[in-house]
């Protein structure tokens, strides 16, 4: 066993620093809670915007489809009108030129009197029918044209609304990213502040128990960290597990230093790290540190600035 004696007094500065750290932790907790609430609210707005975006996209697609259908119907109606006009002209000419031959449309008028009278009567009826058909078709064309204009206007309006939604969605996405970054920063600072607060409280308690002037003796197993390095490992334990040597949350990492089972066994130990005595866990952590430095604890070492 290696015994490291640390002789310290109990100045008022210890209590003052402990209060300051606790106050910092409280302020960071409040700020993290506020930023977290903002992140949730922004995320909700972004979700609602996404739902509106999908609905607007559907309206745009429907308006465009209706506009295309109206355009197709208009073209088809114009083609039918042209065909009908040609057919009616052809029949009128044929009936006129056949002179009322048997089998022609004009023949049915022959029994009513002279061929000339029948011919004039037929042309009159044919002309009236043609005019009526043209008028009906023209009216249909006008309605289709109006519908096409309305559908086109609806498409433009839907596209405008969609573009506005895209812009708004991007603004919200950028703001959400910034808020998440701020929240992560606050959470990291909160972890560090909590570790510092726990360390200050433990040191103050030890000093208070010893009494002034007093010394605190810290017993370390041979091969374990000492001095300022021991303090770094204490901060690391706080960050990794809250300094709980029996930590076993079911996430695949165990003990105060959150060893994986593979790492623990690779160091030559058996059983679960969380079931090993603290001195053995300290020794294992120090051995791992000598092998690869703080990189074995990448997240907490970055937070703590190790």
Rosetta blueprint (number, residue, H / E / L):
1 X L
2 X E
3 X E
4 X E
5 X E
6 X E
7 X E
8 X E
9 X L
10 X L
11 X L
12 X H
13 X H
14 X H
15 X H
16 X H
17 X H
18 X H
19 X H
20 X H
21 X H
22 X H
23 X H
24 X H
25 X H
26 X H
27 X H
28 X H
29 X H
30 X H
31 X H
32 X H
33 X H
34 X H
35 X H
36 X H
37 X H
38 X H
39 X H
40 X H
41 X H
42 X H
43 X H
44 X H
45 X H
46 X H
47 X H
48 X H
49 X H
50 X H
51 X H
52 X H
53 X H
54 X H
55 X H
56 X H
57 X H
58 X H
59 X H
60 X H
61 X H
62 X H
63 X H
64 X H
65 X H
66 X H
67 X H
68 X H
69 X H
70 X H
71 X H
72 X H
73 X H
74 X H
75 X H
76 X H
77 X H
78 X H
79 X H
80 X H
81 X H
82 X H
83 X H
84 X H
85 X H
86 X H
87 X H
88 X H
89 X H
90 X H
91 X H
92 X H
93 X H
94 X H
95 X H
96 X H
97 X H
98 X H
99 X L
100 X L
101 X L
102 X L
103 X L
104 X L
105 X H
106 X H
107 X H
108 X H
109 X H
110 X H
111 X H
112 X H
113 X L
114 X L
115 X H
116 X H
117 X H
118 X H
119 X H
120 X H
121 X H
122 X H
123 X H
124 X H
125 X H
126 X H
127 X H
128 X H
129 X H
130 X H
131 X H
132 X H
133 X H
134 X H
135 X H
136 X H
137 X H
138 X H
139 X H
140 X H
141 X H
142 X H
143 X H
144 X H
145 X H
146 X H
147 X H
148 X H
149 X H
150 X H
151 X H
152 X H
153 X H
154 X H
155 X H
156 X H
157 X H
158 X H
159 X H
160 X H
161 X H
162 X H
163 X H
164 X H
165 X H
166 X H
167 X H
168 X H
169 X H
170 X H
171 X H
172 X H
173 X H
174 X H
175 X H
176 X H
177 X H
178 X H
179 X H
180 X H
181 X H
182 X H
183 X H
184 X H
185 X H
186 X H
187 X H
188 X H
189 X H
190 X H
191 X H
192 X H
193 X H
194 X H
195 X H
196 X H
197 X H
198 X H
199 X H
200 X H
201 X H
202 X H
203 X H
204 X H
205 X H
206 X H
207 X H
208 X H
209 X H
210 X H
211 X L
212 X L
213 X L
214 X E
215 X E
216 X E
217 X E
218 X E
219 X E
220 X E
221 X L
222 X L
223 X L
224 X L
225 X L
226 X L
227 X H
228 X H
229 X H
230 X H
231 X H
232 X H
233 X H
234 X H
235 X H
236 X H
237 X H
238 X H
239 X H
240 X H
241 X H
242 X L
243 X L
244 X L
245 X L
246 X L
247 X L
248 X E
249 X L
250 X L
251 X L
252 X L
253 X E
254 X E
255 X L
256 X L
257 X L
258 X L
259 X E
260 X E
261 X H
262 X H
263 X H
264 X H
265 X H
266 X H
267 X L
268 X L
269 X L
270 X L
271 X L
272 X L
273 X H
274 X H
275 X H
276 X L
277 X L
278 X H
279 X H
280 X H
281 X H
282 X H
283 X H
284 X H
285 X H
286 X H
287 X H
288 X H
289 X H
290 X H
291 X H
292 X H
293 X H
294 X H
295 X H
296 X H
297 X H
298 X H
299 X H
300 X H
301 X H
302 X H
303 X H
304 X H
305 X L
306 X L
